[in-house]
Amino acid sequence: MTPLKAPAPTPTKPAPTLRSADFRNAIVKAQADGLGVNALTLRLTLRDESELKRDPTVKVEEISFKGGVMRFLGVKVVSGGVAVSSLDRGEA
């Protein structure tokens, strides 16, 4: 009699990281606090940058790629070099 094989484990999707709504809310709050988009920098992990580019809830007009710079809602995006994505408000 042949022993039964255990079924292969089903791959699990990693826990979701910050979503575009979180980035959007942080930018809106910073603007409400009087900061302009030029004072802000969205620092993203490589994964969050990739997800933001593919997020179906992001409208075409919300994201741009001009002059080698990615922008989300007018805010410059810098990817990599961080462990956790955040909005840099440019405050000292």
HELIX and SHEET records of a PDB file:
HELIX    1   1 SER A   20  ALA A   32  1                                  13    
HELIX    2   2 VAL A   37  ALA A   39  5                                   3    
HELIX    3   3 LEU A   46  ARG A   54  1                                   9    
HELIX    4   4 VAL A   60  GLU A   62  5                                   3    
SHEET    1   A 5 ILE A  63  LYS A  66  0                                        
SHEET    2   A 5 VAL A  69  PHE A  72 -1                                        
SHEET    3   A 5 VAL A  75  SER A  79 -1                                        
SHEET    4   A 5 THR A  41  LEU A  44  1                                        
SHEET    5   A 5 SER A  86  ASP A  88 -1                                        
END                                                                             
